[in-house]
């Protein structure tokens, strides 16, 4: 797709976000001067459909320090920004391409070409319950407003870098290698392809504003030991932790030392740091952050939301939840769907 055609597609969102850009820059400068950072989780996904360019423009304008990209690969080996390896939750793929699902009912990105995927419309995330599609967060952007499209990793990097040039800021990117084991089983080396694109766009050293994250520790080790040396890059790696049994070995002093051999940070589910069942105003804080810090790693938990029911009982507000994590637990940054609220919180400190 030609650059003009692509940017024409997101003009409405980008121009709308520029209305607040000037005010947001001063807030971001304050946030960036602080050691604590704000990572826009799939963009400003609390306000616009996740992983769309308008959502990324909004997050940039709100002053986020980093913007996240979940990356999967298409049938013709192109890298697209979308959260799932299937297309069903956030697109109209079932209606556009009937009969293309696998036996499990999923329409997998690796079974579709880039051109086919670019023809899809993106909407708010939907889930199936009792045969009915229901929106995940009803208070967000209205479901079914199909004015958004999928884009490639390269296009998003060009978008962020272009905004950095035009504003003088240095907002970073935070790509995730999605299900690398699945991709390798499909004959596609997603980790290598993402690192190659990052190198192409000038991200080659740990001093660059990029973190590369994955849930699969074997892939983290492969990127550290094999892929980055082969490609001549050395980037910051983050081990994502879901809190499941597969992560239990990491939670001891010895386990965290082993993680630190390969990673520069960890990205735990936030209940691994503060017990979600903690009583009001009495958060139970684990030693996970201290373990990571003792081993020289940063800690960026996920995901901070202010939708109904998303602020745990131990906090009286979204901002109190941020205070508990940023200052009581001493995390280095948070992933949030509402980057404006986290930026304003840090600005006020």
C-alpha positions as a printed NumPy array, in Angstrom:
array([[  0.   ,   0.   ,   0.   ],
       [  1.346,   3.434,  -0.877],
       [  2.207,   5.743,   2.027],
       [ -0.298,   8.364,   0.833],
       [ -3.136,   5.863,   0.806],
       [ -2.227,   4.628,   4.259],
       [ -1.971,   7.999,   5.931],
       [ -5.127,   9.188,   4.191],
       [ -6.893,   6.358,   5.972],
       [ -5.927,   7.623,   9.439],
       [ -6.087,  11.357,   8.727],
       [ -9.323,  11.898,  10.654],
       [ -7.995,  10.267,  13.798],
       [ -4.559,  11.848,  13.622],
       [ -5.883,  15.353,  13.019],
       [ -8.415,  14.993,  15.813],
       [ -5.685,  13.971,  18.212],
       [ -3.526,  16.926,  17.202],
       [ -6.104,  19.182,  18.861],
       [ -4.812,  18.009,  22.243],
       [ -1.211,  17.393,  21.224],
       [  0.172,  20.711,  22.411],
       [ -1.224,  20.322,  25.913],
       [ -0.109,  16.722,  26.142],
       [  3.519,  17.403,  25.239],
       [  4.175,  19.409,  28.388],
       [  2.608,  16.647,  30.493],
       [  4.681,  14.012,  28.76 ],
       [  7.879,  15.946,  29.26 ],
       [  7.235,  15.887,  32.989],
       [  6.392,  12.204,  32.928],
       [  9.498,  11.362,  30.912],
       [ 11.713,  13.314,  33.314],
       [ 10.474,  10.982,  36.043],
       [ 11.938,   7.48 ,  36.317],
       [  8.378,   6.131,  36.179],
       [  6.934,   5.542,  32.702],
       [  3.529,   5.103,  31.086],
       [  3.041,   2.427,  28.43 ],
       [ -0.053,   2.858,  26.265],
       [ -1.56 ,  -0.642,  26.224],
       [ -2.557,  -1.279,  22.596],
       [ -2.716,   2.528,  22.27 ],
       [ -5.345,   4.614,  24.042],
       [ -7.536,   1.526,  23.946],
       [ -9.849,   2.784,  26.66 ],
       [-11.119,   5.388,  24.203],
       [-10.677,   3.976,  20.678],
       [-10.501,   0.402,  19.341],
       [ -7.234,  -1.269,  20.287],
       [ -4.264,  -1.342,  17.918],
       [ -5.704,   1.155,  15.465],
       [ -3.65 ,   4.112,  14.261],
       [ -6.119,   6.648,  15.718],
       [ -5.759,   4.904,  19.109],
       [ -1.971,   5.181,  18.796],
       [ -2.209,   8.848,  17.795],
       [ -4.414,   9.513,  20.8  ],
       [ -1.977,   7.754,  23.15 ],
       [  0.893,   9.78 ,  21.704],
       [ -1.05 ,  12.993,  22.166],
       [ -1.906,  12.059,  25.744],
       [  1.788,  11.918,  26.607],
       [  2.556,   8.187,  26.842],
       [  6.256,   7.328,  27.089],
       [  5.849,   4.103,  25.101],
       [  3.205,   2.776,  22.716],
       [  2.674,  -0.989,  22.567],
       [  2.462,  -3.15 ,  19.423],
       [  1.329,  -6.786,  19.474],
       [  2.755,  -8.396,  16.332],
       [  1.63 , -11.452,  14.351],
       [  2.489, -12.665,  10.851],
       [  0.313, -13.084,   7.769],
       [  0.258, -15.892,   5.21 ],
       [  2.573, -13.862,   2.961],
       [  5.026, -13.162,   5.81 ],
       [  3.98 ,  -9.588,   6.554],
       [  3.968,  -8.259,  10.125],
       [  0.69 ,  -6.771,  11.327],
       [ -0.271,  -5.109,  14.604],
       [ -3.134,  -6.98 ,  16.247],
       [ -3.474,  -8.603,  19.646],
       [ -4.575, -12.123,  18.758],
       [ -3.219, -14.765,  16.39 ],
       [ -6.845, -15.087,  15.264],
       [ -8.801, -12.266,  13.646],
       [-12.231, -13.008,  15.096],
       [-12.354, -10.924,  18.28 ],
       [-11.722,  -7.506,  16.729],
       [-12.578,  -7.82 ,  13.009],
       [-15.411,  -8.816,  10.688],
       [-13.384, -11.674,   9.175],
       [-16.179, -14.26 ,   9.547],
       [-18.561, -12.12 ,   7.5  ],
       [-15.98 , -11.116,   4.874],
       [-14.438, -14.573,   4.422],
       [-17.027, -17.279,   5.187],
       [-15.685, -20.82 ,   5.115],
       [-12.068, -19.819,   5.899],
       [-12.029, -20.825,   9.578],
       [ -9.958, -23.722,  10.87 ],
       [-11.562, -26.732,  12.542],
       [-11.577, -24.928,  15.889],
       [-13.649, -22.09 ,  14.401],
       [-10.843, -19.548,  14.446],
       [ -9.733, -17.421,  11.496],
       [ -5.962, -17.346,  11.905],
       [ -3.916, -14.42 ,  10.621],
       [ -1.348, -16.835,   9.15 ],
       [ -4.066, -18.171,   6.813],
       [ -4.757, -14.757,   5.247],
       [ -2.666, -12.485,   3.05 ],
       [ -1.94 ,  -8.917,   4.021],
       [ -4.263,  -7.655,   1.283],
       [ -7.108,  -9.769,   2.654],
       [ -6.515,  -8.575,   6.214],
       [ -6.345,  -4.924,   5.153],
       [ -9.847,  -5.332,   3.703],
       [-11.245,  -6.088,   7.169],
       [-12.86 ,  -3.585,   9.524],
       [-11.768,  -3.316,  13.154],
       [-14.178,  -2.68 ,  15.979],
       [-14.135,  -2.964,  19.761],
       [-13.196,  -6.422,  21.02 ],
       [-16.061,  -8.911,  21.04 ],
       [-16.463, -12.287,  22.73 ],
       [-18.801, -15.218,  22.148],
       [-21.198, -16.14 ,  24.938],
       [-23.981, -18.65 ,  24.372],
       [-23.665, -18.096,  20.637],
       [-23.984, -14.316,  20.929],
       [-21.224, -11.8  ,  20.275],
       [-20.869,  -9.358,  23.139],
       [-18.57 ,  -6.38 ,  23.528],
       [-15.872,  -6.78 ,  26.18 ],
       [-16.101,  -3.252,  27.62 ],
       [-19.576,  -1.811,  26.975],
       [-18.692,   1.704,  28.161],
       [-16.008,   2.168,  25.498],
       [-16.188,   3.188,  21.838],
       [-19.452,   1.875,  20.346],
       [-19.117,  -1.614,  18.916],
       [-19.787,  -2.01 ,  15.227],
       [-18.459,   1.423,  14.221],
       [-16.366,   0.   ,  11.392],
       [-14.184,   2.964,  10.449],
       [-10.868,   1.442,  11.528],
       [ -8.389,  -0.822,   9.75 ],
       [ -5.463,  -3.126,  10.492],
       [ -1.972,  -1.776,   9.787],
       [  1.548,  -3.187,   9.585],
       [  4.345,  -2.936,  12.134],
       [  6.406,  -0.887,   9.69 ],
       [  3.557,   1.577,   9.21 ],
       [  3.16 ,   2.074,  12.945],
       [  6.884,   2.592,  13.458],
       [  6.905,   5.186,  10.662],
       [  3.905,   6.853,  12.287],
       [  5.532,   7.096,  15.733],
       [  8.891,   8.149,  14.326],
       [  7.202,  10.754,  12.165],
       [  5.412,  12.215,  15.17 ],
       [  8.687,  12.205,  17.094],
       [ 10.337,  14.211,  14.329],
       [  7.51 ,  16.718,  14.012],
       [  7.09 ,  17.26 ,  17.772],
       [ 10.664,  16.883,  18.999],
       [  9.65 ,  14.174,  21.447],
       [ 11.129,  10.688,  21.834],
       [  8.224,   8.322,  22.409],
       [  9.285,   4.695,  22.396],
       [  7.762,   1.507,  21.031],
       [  7.069,  -1.731,  22.91 ],
       [  6.45 ,  -4.643,  20.493],
       [  5.352,  -8.076,  21.69 ],
       [  6.269, -11.269,  19.858],
       [  2.856, -12.989,  19.921],
       [  2.813, -16.783,  20.266],
       [  6.257, -17.364,  18.704],
       [  5.995, -21.132,  19.214],
       [  2.774, -21.234,  17.223],
       [  4.377, -19.218,  14.436],
       [  7.459, -21.462,  14.323],
       [  5.166, -24.507,  14.047],
       [  3.556, -22.753,  11.06 ],
       [  6.983, -22.278,   9.461],
       [  7.241, -18.59 ,  10.338],
       [ 10.046, -17.09 ,  12.424],
       [  8.191, -14.158,  13.948],
       [ 10.906, -13.215,  16.44 ],
       [ 13.58 , -12.92 ,  13.746],
       [ 11.259, -10.952,  11.462],
       [ 10.342,  -8.428,  14.177],
       [ 13.972,  -7.873,  15.181],
       [ 14.896,  -7.393,  11.523],
       [ 12.239,  -4.697,  11.071],
       [ 13.35 ,  -2.965,  14.259],
       [ 16.936,  -2.925,  12.976],
       [ 15.721,  -1.567,   9.641],
       [ 14.154,   1.386,  11.442],
       [ 17.21 ,   2.161,  13.541],
       [ 16.53 ,   0.247,  16.748],
       [ 19.747,  -1.634,  17.401],
       [ 21.054,  -0.765,  20.886],
       [ 19.795,  -0.949,  24.453],
       [ 19.91 ,   2.838,  24.565],
       [ 17.168,   3.013,  21.92 ],
       [ 13.578,   3.638,  23.034],
       [ 12.311,   0.108,  22.524],
       [ 11.473,  -2.913,  24.671],
       [ 10.787,  -6.299,  23.037],
       [  8.476,  -8.521,  25.07 ],
       [  7.174, -12.071,  24.946],
       [  5.405, -14.549,  27.223],
       [  7.495, -17.483,  25.946],
       [ 10.773, -17.747,  27.85 ],
       [ 12.321, -20.092,  25.293],
       [ 11.836, -17.401,  22.647],
       [ 13.316, -14.783,  24.966],
       [ 16.447, -16.93 ,  25.331],
       [ 16.568, -17.555,  21.573],
       [ 16.362, -13.83 ,  20.842],
       [ 19.098, -13.113,  23.387],
       [ 21.487, -15.942,  22.499],
       [ 20.888, -16.454,  18.783],
       [ 18.753, -13.962,  16.921],
       [ 20.133, -10.661,  18.198],
       [ 23.79 , -11.7  ,  17.759],
       [ 23.042, -12.932,  14.244],
       [ 21.299,  -9.662,  13.347],
       [ 23.894,  -7.48 ,  15.068],
       [ 21.47 ,  -5.828,  17.502],
       [ 21.258,  -5.68 ,  21.289],
       [ 17.839,  -4.569,  22.48 ],
       [ 16.105,  -4.549,  25.858],
       [ 14.067,  -7.729,  26.379],
       [ 11.11 ,  -8.176,  28.728],
       [  9.789, -11.473,  30.083],
       [  6.012, -11.32 ,  30.35 ],
       [  4.506, -13.229,  33.283],
       [  0.914, -14.416,  33.34 ],
       [  0.911, -15.686,  36.913],
       [  0.288, -19.255,  35.796],
       [  2.158, -22.406,  36.776],
       [  4.63 , -21.883,  33.939],
       [  5.989, -18.822,  35.757],
       [  6.323, -20.302,  39.248],
       [  9.998, -21.226,  38.807],
       [ 10.828, -17.566,  38.136],
       [  9.514, -16.282,  41.457],
       [ 12.408, -17.412,  43.657],
       [ 15.738, -15.622,  44.036],
       [ 17.429, -18.257,  41.874],
       [ 14.674, -18.125,  39.287],
       [ 14.819, -14.366,  38.994],
       [ 18.599, -14.505,  38.563],
       [ 18.066, -16.907,  35.68 ],
       [ 15.503, -14.587,  34.063],
       [ 17.942, -11.678,  34.421],
       [ 20.529, -13.556,  32.33 ],
       [ 18.306, -12.916,  29.319],
       [ 15.901, -10.104,  30.205],
       [ 16.19 ,  -6.438,  31.095],
       [ 12.741,  -6.371,  32.651],
       [  9.642,  -8.327,  33.561],
       [  6.023,  -7.59 ,  32.711],
       [  3.865,  -9.358,  35.3  ],
       [  0.101,  -9.445,  35.569],
       [ -0.5  ,  -6.846,  38.256],
       [ -2.041,  -9.255,  40.779],
       [  1.383, -10.909,  41.015],
       [  2.541,  -7.703,  42.727],
       [ -0.543,  -6.71 ,  44.708],
       [ -2.97 ,  -9.437,  45.752],
       [ -6.295,  -8.587,  44.095],
       [ -8.128,  -9.897,  47.18 ],
       [ -6.429,  -7.379,  49.472],
       [ -8.753,  -5.471,  51.797],
       [ -9.624,  -1.813,  51.229],
       [ -6.618,   0.398,  51.938],
       [ -4.535,  -2.665,  52.934],
       [ -2.759,  -3.885,  49.774],
       [ -0.731,  -7.082,  50.165],
       [  2.456,  -6.428,  48.191],
       [  4.659,  -9.34 ,  47.105],
       [  8.452,  -9.282,  46.893],
       [  8.422,  -9.624,  43.081],
       [  9.472,  -6.035,  42.361],
       [ 12.333,  -6.22 ,  44.87 ],
       [ 13.506,  -9.517,  43.387],
       [ 13.551,  -8.002,  39.904],
       [ 15.257,  -4.787,  41.029],
       [ 17.874,  -6.756,  42.956],
       [ 18.72 ,  -8.422,  39.647],
       [ 18.892,  -5.176,  37.678],
       [ 15.567,  -5.548,  35.899],
       [ 12.739,  -3.067,  35.438],
       [  9.124,  -3.984,  36.25 ],
       [  6.19 ,  -2.957,  34.021],
       [  2.957,  -4.673,  35.176],
       [ -0.265,  -4.914,  33.153],
       [ -3.118,  -3.931,  32.667],
       [ -4.497,  -0.838,  34.421],
       [ -8.094,  -0.056,  33.502],
       [-10.769,   2.193,  34.958],
       [-13.804,   0.522,  33.388],
       [-16.533,  -0.566,  35.833],
       [-15.233,  -3.382,  38.013],
       [-11.609,  -2.959,  36.936],
       [-10.304,  -1.07 ,  39.993],
       [ -9.635,  -3.683,  42.711],
       [-11.325,  -3.366,  46.087],
       [ -8.083,  -2.439,  47.854],
       [ -8.036,   0.931,  46.038],
       [-10.663,   3.642,  46.288],
       [ -9.87 ,   5.045,  42.828],
       [ -7.806,   4.47 ,  39.706],
       [ -5.315,   7.049,  40.948],
       [ -4.956,   5.345,  44.313],
       [ -4.271,   2.086,  42.486],
       [ -1.535,   3.855,  40.512],
       [ -0.069,   5.271,  43.738],
       [  0.072,   1.819,  45.299],
       [  1.914,   0.376,  42.315],
       [  4.179,   3.278,  41.348],
       [  5.262,   4.23 ,  44.868],
       [  4.328,   1.586,  47.47 ],
       [  5.322,  -1.359,  45.269],
       [  7.912,   0.776,  43.372],
       [  7.229,  -0.443,  39.831],
       [  9.046,   1.34 ,  37.009],
       [  6.063,   1.705,  34.695],
       [  2.561,   0.44 ,  33.981],
       [  0.628,  -0.722,  30.945],
       [ -2.686,   1.1  ,  30.826],
       [ -5.656,   1.497,  28.484],
       [ -6.017,   5.035,  29.845],
       [ -2.579,   6.645,  29.389],
       [ -3.874,  10.167,  29.986],
       [ -4.86 ,   9.322,  33.555],
       [ -1.454,   7.775,  34.337],
       [  0.411,  10.706,  32.735],
       [ -1.631,  13.23 ,  34.72 ],
       [ -1.096,  11.204,  37.896],
       [  2.699,  11.309,  37.497],
       [  2.577,  14.964,  36.531],
       [  0.851,  15.753,  39.829],
       [  3.505,  14.046,  41.96 ]])
